[in-house]
Amino acid sequence: MEKKPVKKTFWKLAALMLAVMLAAAGCGGGKSDGEGASGGGQQEETLKIGAVLSFTSAFAPLAEDIRNGLELFLDENYRTFGGRKVDVKYEDDEADPQVALRKYHQLKDNYKADIFVGPIPSNVLYALRDQVDADKELLIVANAAGDKTSWELKSDYVYRVHMSNWQTGAAGADWLAEHLGKRVFIIAPNYAAGQEVVAAFKEQFTAAGGEIVGEAWNDLGTNDFGAYMTQIAKANPDFVYAVETGTDAVRFLQQYQEFGLKDKIPLAGWHELGNSLVTDPAGEAALDIVSIVNYSTKVDNELNRKFIEAYEQKYNELPSIFSVQGYDAGTIIKTAVEQTGSVEPDDLIKVIKGLTYESPRGQITIDAETNNPIQNFYVTKNVLEDRRIVQEVLHTIPQVAMPAEAPQR
């Protein structure tokens, strides 16, 4: 816009100087300094979201789906929350805690992010947690499920939208004991998430009268599960409970079928065995597996139907739980900003703590005791529908909350 000529009279110069001083005073106190002037001479405020996700690691497909879900939510809301235009800057943490801290500081100091979203692995979350807590910045955890974040490392500035490892391990253990059998063989990768999920599962399963007849711990990145298949066959359990992840899960499912165990010993497991990022590449080997999930495209509610339709239209594929994580992160941020009229973390957390909202997963409440979602879990079975593997819901486990304190083990 061209500036109109200004006569250099004393009073106009004084008015101009006063306007500059007022504008400087108005912009100096906040992080969101606007993206331009409106017709009335006021700056249009911008809400800046800094997303720290693992785009160039084994977690890359998860990061893409989280971004897809968040972008869909932004599009549906005209990229505007509470009168503020929303801008998102995505950074790749490479699943490395030190890289994540560097990217966080870039987003905080250079981009001037108001709110942060991410990360995916729990070791990155633990590194970020201490920094955002010290800085009093708001972090919405899209995926990382480490239990400590809700117990000894709980922070008023960190809130999770996905689930904890305790929840996914404990939820459904009773159902599995009743419907698949009391004798189980457990296999899991030997890292923090596998250990936490298995610990919660074993507590619940044995409390339901179950018996652990064998367990095996593989390294992340295992290519050959043959030795473990031999152990499973020798133990002859009623079923196997598996906590494999990513490409490891794909290889495990395929080799479980190749070794002839699929038709002999039922296979069940945590949410990733019922996720399209695993079931699609695994193909036929993924059919008939029972998994305990917090989302399925077969969850029957109006929002989920609309979400699936919009997601397929935008991306030409079905959403995954990771897509929902991004979508729900947007929902929480929008709700808090609109209810407070603020982007200041101390204002936003007053709304987020204890917030109840509707998700494609069902109704969610952010537990004020743990900053973790209270949510439905679903026992599902992988079935073929329209040439795609989907998760048929067998049973709903309503409103699962994790304990306020860590169990004594």
DOKOL-170733 format. One record per residue (C-alpha): z, y, x; residue in one letter. Coordinates in nm, 2 decimals. Example, Ala and Ser with C-alpha at 12.3 -4.5 7.8 and 13.67 -1.06 7.14 Angstrom:
z:0.78, y:-0.45, x:1.23, type:A
z:0.71, y:-0.11, x:1.37, type:S
***
This chain:
z:0.00, y:0.00, x:0.00, type:M
z:-0.10, y:0.34, x:0.14, type:E
z:0.18, y:0.60, x:0.19, type:K
z:0.14, y:0.93, x:0.00, type:K
z:0.13, y:1.25, x:0.21, type:P
z:0.48, y:1.40, x:0.26, type:V
z:0.53, y:1.77, x:0.29, type:K
z:0.77, y:1.84, x:0.57, type:K
z:1.01, y:2.05, x:0.38, type:T
z:1.37, y:2.02, x:0.47, type:F
z:1.48, y:1.86, x:0.15, type:W
z:1.22, y:1.59, x:0.16, type:K
z:1.30, y:1.50, x:0.51, type:L
z:1.67, y:1.47, x:0.41, type:A
z:1.58, y:1.25, x:0.12, type:A
z:1.37, y:1.03, x:0.34, type:L
z:1.65, y:0.99, x:0.60, type:M
z:1.90, y:0.91, x:0.32, type:L
z:1.66, y:0.64, x:0.18, type:A
z:1.63, y:0.48, x:0.53, type:V
z:2.00, y:0.48, x:0.58, type:M
z:2.06, y:0.32, x:0.24, type:L
z:1.80, y:0.05, x:0.30, type:A
z:1.95, y:-0.03, x:0.64, type:A
z:2.29, y:-0.06, x:0.48, type:A
z:2.17, y:-0.28, x:0.21, type:G
z:2.00, y:-0.53, x:0.45, type:C
z:2.26, y:-0.55, x:0.71, type:G
z:2.52, y:-0.77, x:0.55, type:G
z:2.33, y:-1.09, x:0.44, type:G
z:2.12, y:-1.36, x:0.59, type:K
z:1.85, y:-1.34, x:0.32, type:S
z:1.67, y:-1.02, x:0.42, type:D
z:1.38, y:-1.05, x:0.18, type:G
z:1.00, y:-1.09, x:0.22, type:E
z:0.87, y:-0.76, x:0.10, type:G
z:0.92, y:-0.47, x:-0.13, type:A
z:0.89, y:-0.48, x:-0.51, type:S
z:0.72, y:-0.21, x:-0.71, type:G
z:1.06, y:-0.05, x:-0.79, type:G
z:1.13, y:0.00, x:-0.42, type:G
z:1.38, y:-0.29, x:-0.40, type:Q
z:1.33, y:-0.58, x:-0.16, type:Q
z:1.27, y:-0.92, x:-0.33, type:E
z:1.53, y:-1.16, x:-0.20, type:E
z:1.43, y:-1.49, x:-0.05, type:T
z:1.64, y:-1.81, x:-0.04, type:L
z:1.57, y:-1.98, x:0.28, type:K
z:1.63, y:-2.36, x:0.31, type:I
z:1.63, y:-2.52, x:0.65, type:G
z:1.55, y:-2.89, x:0.64, type:A
z:1.63, y:-3.12, x:0.94, type:V
z:1.46, y:-3.45, x:0.89, type:L
z:1.32, y:-3.73, x:1.12, type:S
z:0.95, y:-3.70, x:1.09, type:F
z:0.85, y:-3.87, x:1.42, type:T
z:1.07, y:-4.18, x:1.43, type:S
z:1.12, y:-4.51, x:1.25, type:A
z:1.25, y:-4.29, x:0.97, type:F
z:0.93, y:-4.10, x:0.92, type:A
z:0.83, y:-4.25, x:0.58, type:P
z:1.18, y:-4.16, x:0.45, type:L
z:1.14, y:-3.80, x:0.57, type:A
z:0.80, y:-3.77, x:0.41, type:E
z:0.93, y:-3.89, x:0.08, type:D
z:1.24, y:-3.66, x:0.09, type:I
z:1.00, y:-3.37, x:0.16, type:R
z:0.77, y:-3.48, x:-0.12, type:N
z:1.06, y:-3.49, x:-0.37, type:G
z:1.19, y:-3.14, x:-0.27, type:L
z:0.84, y:-2.99, x:-0.28, type:E
z:0.78, y:-3.13, x:-0.63, type:L
z:1.10, y:-2.98, x:-0.76, type:F
z:1.01, y:-2.64, x:-0.60, type:L
z:0.67, y:-2.65, x:-0.77, type:D
z:0.82, y:-2.74, x:-1.11, type:E
z:1.04, y:-2.43, x:-1.07, type:N
z:0.77, y:-2.19, x:-0.95, type:Y
z:0.94, y:-2.19, x:-0.61, type:R
z:1.20, y:-1.96, x:-0.76, type:T
z:1.58, y:-2.01, x:-0.80, type:F
z:1.79, y:-1.75, x:-0.98, type:G
z:1.53, y:-1.48, x:-0.93, type:G
z:1.50, y:-1.55, x:-0.56, type:R
z:1.17, y:-1.68, x:-0.41, type:K
z:1.24, y:-2.01, x:-0.22, type:V
z:1.10, y:-2.08, x:0.13, type:D
z:1.16, y:-2.40, x:0.31, type:V
z:1.12, y:-2.46, x:0.69, type:K
z:1.11, y:-2.83, x:0.80, type:Y
z:1.21, y:-2.93, x:1.14, type:E
z:1.19, y:-3.27, x:1.31, type:D
z:1.51, y:-3.40, x:1.46, type:D
z:1.34, y:-3.71, x:1.60, type:E
z:1.65, y:-3.91, x:1.48, type:A
z:1.83, y:-3.77, x:1.79, type:D
z:2.16, y:-3.59, x:1.75, type:P
z:2.10, y:-3.34, x:2.03, type:Q
z:1.75, y:-3.26, x:1.91, type:V
z:1.90, y:-3.21, x:1.56, type:A
z:2.16, y:-2.96, x:1.69, type:L
z:1.89, y:-2.76, x:1.87, type:R
z:1.68, y:-2.75, x:1.55, type:K
z:1.98, y:-2.65, x:1.34, type:Y
z:2.05, y:-2.36, x:1.57, type:H
z:1.69, y:-2.25, x:1.55, type:Q
z:1.70, y:-2.26, x:1.17, type:L
z:2.03, y:-2.08, x:1.17, type:K
z:1.97, y:-1.81, x:1.43, type:D
z:1.59, y:-1.75, x:1.42, type:N
z:1.49, y:-1.85, x:1.06, type:Y
z:1.82, y:-1.73, x:0.91, type:K
z:1.85, y:-2.03, x:0.68, type:A
z:2.09, y:-1.98, x:0.39, type:D
z:2.13, y:-2.36, x:0.31, type:I
z:2.05, y:-2.67, x:0.51, type:F
z:1.91, y:-3.01, x:0.39, type:V
z:1.92, y:-3.34, x:0.58, type:G
z:1.95, y:-3.55, x:0.78, type:P
z:1.85, y:-3.92, x:0.76, type:I
z:2.06, y:-4.12, x:1.01, type:P
z:2.43, y:-4.10, x:1.01, type:S
z:2.47, y:-4.04, x:1.38, type:N
z:2.27, y:-3.72, x:1.34, type:V
z:2.49, y:-3.63, x:1.04, type:L
z:2.81, y:-3.67, x:1.24, type:Y
z:2.67, y:-3.44, x:1.51, type:A
z:2.57, y:-3.18, x:1.26, type:L
z:2.89, y:-3.21, x:1.05, type:R
z:3.11, y:-3.05, x:1.32, type:D
z:2.87, y:-2.76, x:1.38, type:Q
z:2.81, y:-2.67, x:1.02, type:V
z:3.18, y:-2.70, x:0.95, type:D
z:3.26, y:-2.46, x:1.24, type:A
z:2.99, y:-2.22, x:1.13, type:D
z:3.08, y:-2.25, x:0.76, type:K
z:2.72, y:-2.32, x:0.67, type:E
z:2.63, y:-2.54, x:0.36, type:L
z:2.47, y:-2.88, x:0.43, type:L
z:2.33, y:-3.09, x:0.15, type:I
z:2.30, y:-3.44, x:0.29, type:V
z:1.98, y:-3.59, x:0.15, type:A
z:2.02, y:-3.95, x:0.29, type:N
z:2.28, y:-4.02, x:0.57, type:A
z:2.53, y:-4.26, x:0.41, type:A
z:2.80, y:-4.29, x:0.68, type:G
z:3.14, y:-4.34, x:0.51, type:D
z:3.33, y:-4.11, x:0.75, type:K
z:3.16, y:-3.81, x:0.60, type:T
z:3.36, y:-3.87, x:0.28, type:S
z:3.68, y:-3.97, x:0.45, type:W
z:3.82, y:-3.86, x:0.79, type:E
z:3.52, y:-3.63, x:0.86, type:L
z:3.50, y:-3.47, x:0.51, type:K
z:3.41, y:-3.10, x:0.52, type:S
z:3.41, y:-2.85, x:0.24, type:D
z:3.06, y:-2.75, x:0.37, type:Y
z:2.90, y:-3.10, x:0.35, type:V
z:2.79, y:-3.27, x:0.03, type:Y
z:2.59, y:-3.59, x:-0.02, type:R
z:2.33, y:-3.65, x:-0.29, type:V
z:2.23, y:-4.01, x:-0.20, type:H
z:2.53, y:-4.25, x:-0.17, type:M
z:2.78, y:-4.39, x:0.09, type:S
z:2.75, y:-4.72, x:0.27, type:N
z:3.07, y:-4.82, x:0.09, type:W
z:2.91, y:-4.77, x:-0.25, type:Q
z:2.60, y:-4.97, x:-0.18, type:T
z:2.80, y:-5.26, x:-0.03, type:G
z:3.07, y:-5.28, x:-0.30, type:A
z:2.85, y:-5.21, x:-0.60, type:A
z:2.71, y:-5.54, x:-0.74, type:G
z:2.93, y:-5.78, x:-0.54, type:A
z:3.11, y:-5.90, x:-0.85, type:D
z:2.78, y:-5.95, x:-1.03, type:W
z:2.63, y:-6.15, x:-0.74, type:L
z:2.94, y:-6.37, x:-0.73, type:A
z:2.91, y:-6.44, x:-1.10, type:E
z:2.53, y:-6.49, x:-1.12, type:H
z:2.41, y:-6.62, x:-0.78, type:L
z:2.70, y:-6.81, x:-0.65, type:G
z:3.03, y:-6.80, x:-0.47, type:K
z:2.90, y:-6.91, x:-0.13, type:R
z:2.71, y:-6.65, x:0.07, type:V
z:2.55, y:-6.61, x:0.41, type:F
z:2.54, y:-6.25, x:0.53, type:I
z:2.28, y:-6.11, x:0.78, type:I
z:2.28, y:-5.74, x:0.89, type:A
z:2.17, y:-5.52, x:1.18, type:P
z:2.45, y:-5.46, x:1.43, type:N
z:2.49, y:-5.08, x:1.39, type:Y
z:2.72, y:-4.85, x:1.19, type:A
z:2.54, y:-4.86, x:0.85, type:A
z:2.51, y:-5.24, x:0.86, type:G
z:2.88, y:-5.28, x:0.96, type:Q
z:3.00, y:-5.04, x:0.69, type:E
z:2.79, y:-5.20, x:0.41, type:V
z:2.89, y:-5.55, x:0.50, type:V
z:3.26, y:-5.46, x:0.52, type:A
z:3.26, y:-5.32, x:0.17, type:A
z:3.06, y:-5.61, x:0.04, type:F
z:3.29, y:-5.87, x:0.19, type:K
z:3.60, y:-5.70, x:0.04, type:E
z:3.45, y:-5.70, x:-0.31, type:Q
z:3.29, y:-6.04, x:-0.29, type:F
z:3.59, y:-6.22, x:-0.17, type:T
z:3.81, y:-6.04, x:-0.42, type:A
z:3.58, y:-6.19, x:-0.69, type:A
z:3.64, y:-6.54, x:-0.56, type:G
z:3.35, y:-6.55, x:-0.32, type:G
z:3.34, y:-6.72, x:0.02, type:E
z:3.15, y:-6.61, x:0.34, type:I
z:3.00, y:-6.93, x:0.48, type:V
z:2.82, y:-6.76, x:0.76, type:G
z:2.71, y:-6.43, x:0.90, type:E
z:2.47, y:-6.31, x:1.16, type:A
z:2.41, y:-5.98, x:1.33, type:W
z:2.07, y:-5.89, x:1.46, type:N
z:1.96, y:-5.59, x:1.68, type:D
z:1.76, y:-5.31, x:1.52, type:L
z:1.40, y:-5.37, x:1.60, type:G
z:1.42, y:-5.75, x:1.58, type:T
z:1.07, y:-5.91, x:1.57, type:N
z:1.16, y:-6.27, x:1.55, type:D
z:1.43, y:-6.38, x:1.30, type:F
z:1.36, y:-6.75, x:1.36, type:G
z:1.70, y:-6.83, x:1.50, type:A
z:1.87, y:-6.67, x:1.21, type:Y
z:1.66, y:-6.87, x:0.96, type:M
z:1.79, y:-7.19, x:1.13, type:T
z:2.15, y:-7.07, x:1.09, type:Q
z:2.09, y:-6.99, x:0.72, type:I
z:1.93, y:-7.33, x:0.65, type:A
z:2.22, y:-7.51, x:0.82, type:K
z:2.48, y:-7.32, x:0.63, type:A
z:2.31, y:-7.40, x:0.30, type:N
z:2.47, y:-7.11, x:0.10, type:P
z:2.43, y:-7.04, x:-0.27, type:D
z:2.24, y:-6.72, x:-0.17, type:F
z:2.18, y:-6.48, x:0.13, type:V
z:2.29, y:-6.12, x:0.13, type:Y
z:2.08, y:-5.91, x:0.36, type:A
z:2.12, y:-5.55, x:0.48, type:V
z:1.79, y:-5.52, x:0.68, type:E
z:1.62, y:-5.18, x:0.70, type:T
z:1.27, y:-5.04, x:0.75, type:G
z:1.02, y:-5.25, x:0.94, type:T
z:1.30, y:-5.50, x:1.02, type:D
z:1.34, y:-5.56, x:0.65, type:A
z:0.96, y:-5.62, x:0.61, type:V
z:0.96, y:-5.88, x:0.89, type:R
z:1.27, y:-6.05, x:0.76, type:F
z:1.13, y:-6.09, x:0.42, type:L
z:0.80, y:-6.22, x:0.55, type:Q
z:0.97, y:-6.47, x:0.78, type:Q
z:1.22, y:-6.58, x:0.51, type:Y
z:0.91, y:-6.69, x:0.31, type:Q
z:0.73, y:-6.84, x:0.61, type:E
z:1.03, y:-7.06, x:0.70, type:F
z:1.03, y:-7.20, x:0.35, type:G
z:1.37, y:-7.05, x:0.25, type:L
z:1.24, y:-6.82, x:-0.02, type:K
z:1.19, y:-7.11, x:-0.27, type:D
z:1.52, y:-7.28, x:-0.17, type:K
z:1.79, y:-7.02, x:-0.13, type:I
z:1.80, y:-6.70, x:-0.35, type:P
z:1.79, y:-6.38, x:-0.15, type:L
z:1.98, y:-6.06, x:-0.24, type:A
z:2.06, y:-5.74, x:-0.06, type:G
z:2.12, y:-5.37, x:-0.05, type:W
z:1.89, y:-5.10, x:-0.18, type:H
z:1.62, y:-5.11, x:0.08, type:E
z:1.51, y:-5.46, x:-0.03, type:L
z:1.43, y:-5.30, x:-0.36, type:G
z:1.25, y:-5.00, x:-0.22, type:N
z:0.87, y:-4.94, x:-0.22, type:S
z:0.87, y:-4.85, x:0.15, type:L
z:0.97, y:-5.21, x:0.22, type:V
z:0.84, y:-5.41, x:-0.08, type:T
z:0.48, y:-5.27, x:-0.06, type:D
z:0.41, y:-5.38, x:0.30, type:P
z:0.61, y:-5.70, x:0.25, type:A
z:0.39, y:-5.80, x:-0.04, type:G
z:0.44, y:-6.13, x:-0.21, type:E
z:0.74, y:-6.21, x:0.02, type:A
z:0.93, y:-5.94, x:-0.16, type:A
z:0.89, y:-6.08, x:-0.51, type:L
z:1.20, y:-6.22, x:-0.70, type:D
z:1.45, y:-6.06, x:-0.46, type:I
z:1.76, y:-5.92, x:-0.62, type:V
z:1.88, y:-5.59, x:-0.48, type:S
z:2.16, y:-5.34, x:-0.56, type:I
z:2.00, y:-4.99, x:-0.59, type:V
z:2.09, y:-4.65, x:-0.72, type:N
z:1.74, y:-4.58, x:-0.84, type:Y
z:1.44, y:-4.77, x:-0.98, type:S
z:1.13, y:-4.64, x:-1.15, type:T
z:1.23, y:-4.87, x:-1.44, type:K
z:1.55, y:-4.67, x:-1.50, type:V
z:1.51, y:-4.57, x:-1.86, type:D
z:1.57, y:-4.20, x:-1.92, type:N
z:1.35, y:-3.91, x:-2.02, type:E
z:1.39, y:-3.72, x:-1.69, type:L
z:1.29, y:-4.03, x:-1.49, type:N
z:0.98, y:-4.07, x:-1.70, type:R
z:0.88, y:-3.71, x:-1.65, type:K
z:0.96, y:-3.73, x:-1.28, type:F
z:0.75, y:-4.04, x:-1.22, type:I
z:0.45, y:-3.89, x:-1.41, type:E
z:0.47, y:-3.56, x:-1.21, type:A
z:0.52, y:-3.74, x:-0.88, type:Y
z:0.22, y:-3.98, x:-0.94, type:E
z:0.00, y:-3.68, x:-1.04, type:Q
z:0.09, y:-3.49, x:-0.73, type:K
z:0.10, y:-3.77, x:-0.47, type:Y
z:-0.09, y:-4.06, x:-0.63, type:N
z:0.19, y:-4.30, x:-0.57, type:E
z:0.52, y:-4.41, x:-0.72, type:L
z:0.83, y:-4.23, x:-0.60, type:P
z:1.10, y:-4.40, x:-0.39, type:S
z:1.47, y:-4.34, x:-0.38, type:I
z:1.40, y:-4.10, x:-0.09, type:F
z:1.17, y:-3.90, x:-0.32, type:S
z:1.46, y:-3.87, x:-0.56, type:V
z:1.69, y:-3.75, x:-0.28, type:Q
z:1.47, y:-3.45, x:-0.21, type:G
z:1.44, y:-3.38, x:-0.58, type:Y
z:1.82, y:-3.39, x:-0.63, type:D
z:1.88, y:-3.17, x:-0.33, type:A
z:1.66, y:-2.91, x:-0.50, type:G
z:1.85, y:-2.96, x:-0.83, type:T
z:2.19, y:-2.90, x:-0.67, type:I
z:2.08, y:-2.59, x:-0.48, type:I
z:1.91, y:-2.44, x:-0.78, type:K
z:2.21, y:-2.50, x:-1.01, type:T
z:2.46, y:-2.35, x:-0.76, type:A
z:2.25, y:-2.04, x:-0.68, type:V
z:2.18, y:-1.97, x:-1.05, type:E
z:2.54, y:-2.02, x:-1.16, type:Q
z:2.68, y:-1.80, x:-0.88, type:T
z:2.40, y:-1.55, x:-0.83, type:G
z:2.48, y:-1.59, x:-0.46, type:S
z:2.35, y:-1.78, x:-0.15, type:V
z:2.69, y:-1.75, x:0.03, type:E
z:2.83, y:-2.10, x:0.12, type:P
z:3.18, y:-2.02, x:0.00, type:D
z:3.05, y:-1.92, x:-0.34, type:D
z:2.81, y:-2.21, x:-0.37, type:L
z:3.06, y:-2.48, x:-0.29, type:I
z:3.28, y:-2.37, x:-0.59, type:K
z:3.00, y:-2.49, x:-0.81, type:V
z:2.89, y:-2.79, x:-0.61, type:I
z:3.23, y:-2.95, x:-0.58, type:K
z:3.27, y:-3.15, x:-0.90, type:G
z:2.92, y:-3.06, x:-1.03, type:L
z:2.77, y:-3.29, x:-1.29, type:T
z:2.39, y:-3.29, x:-1.33, type:Y
z:2.11, y:-3.50, x:-1.46, type:E
z:1.89, y:-3.69, x:-1.21, type:S
z:1.61, y:-3.94, x:-1.25, type:P
z:1.88, y:-4.19, x:-1.15, type:R
z:2.10, y:-4.09, x:-1.45, type:G
z:2.40, y:-3.86, x:-1.47, type:Q
z:2.55, y:-3.77, x:-1.13, type:I
z:2.88, y:-3.61, x:-1.05, type:T
z:2.97, y:-3.48, x:-0.71, type:I
z:3.32, y:-3.62, x:-0.66, type:D
z:3.56, y:-3.34, x:-0.56, type:A
z:3.77, y:-3.59, x:-0.37, type:E
z:3.50, y:-3.72, x:-0.14, type:T
z:3.20, y:-3.48, x:-0.18, type:N
z:3.00, y:-3.80, x:-0.26, type:N
z:2.80, y:-3.87, x:-0.58, type:P
z:2.96, y:-4.07, x:-0.86, type:I
z:2.66, y:-4.25, x:-1.00, type:Q
z:2.52, y:-4.56, x:-1.17, type:N
z:2.41, y:-4.85, x:-0.96, type:F
z:2.15, y:-5.11, x:-1.08, type:Y
z:2.11, y:-5.48, x:-1.02, type:V
z:1.73, y:-5.52, x:-1.00, type:T
z:1.47, y:-5.79, x:-0.94, type:K
z:1.14, y:-5.73, x:-0.77, type:N
z:0.86, y:-5.81, x:-1.01, type:V
z:0.48, y:-5.76, x:-1.02, type:L
z:0.36, y:-5.51, x:-1.27, type:E
z:0.01, y:-5.36, x:-1.28, type:D
z:-0.05, y:-5.51, x:-0.93, type:R
z:0.25, y:-5.31, x:-0.79, type:R
z:0.60, y:-5.44, x:-0.71, type:I
z:0.86, y:-5.27, x:-0.92, type:V
z:1.23, y:-5.32, x:-0.97, type:Q
z:1.32, y:-5.46, x:-1.31, type:E
z:1.67, y:-5.36, x:-1.41, type:V
z:1.89, y:-5.66, x:-1.49, type:L
z:2.22, y:-5.49, x:-1.51, type:H
z:2.38, y:-5.14, x:-1.49, type:T
z:2.70, y:-5.08, x:-1.30, type:I
z:2.82, y:-4.75, x:-1.44, type:P
z:2.96, y:-4.45, x:-1.25, type:Q
z:3.05, y:-4.60, x:-0.92, type:V
z:3.28, y:-4.38, x:-0.71, type:A
z:3.40, y:-4.45, x:-0.36, type:M
z:3.78, y:-4.45, x:-0.28, type:P
z:3.93, y:-4.11, x:-0.20, type:A
z:4.06, y:-4.26, x:0.13, type:E
z:3.93, y:-4.53, x:0.37, type:A
z:4.05, y:-4.88, x:0.28, type:P
z:4.31, y:-5.04, x:0.52, type:Q
z:4.12, y:-5.31, x:0.70, type:R
***
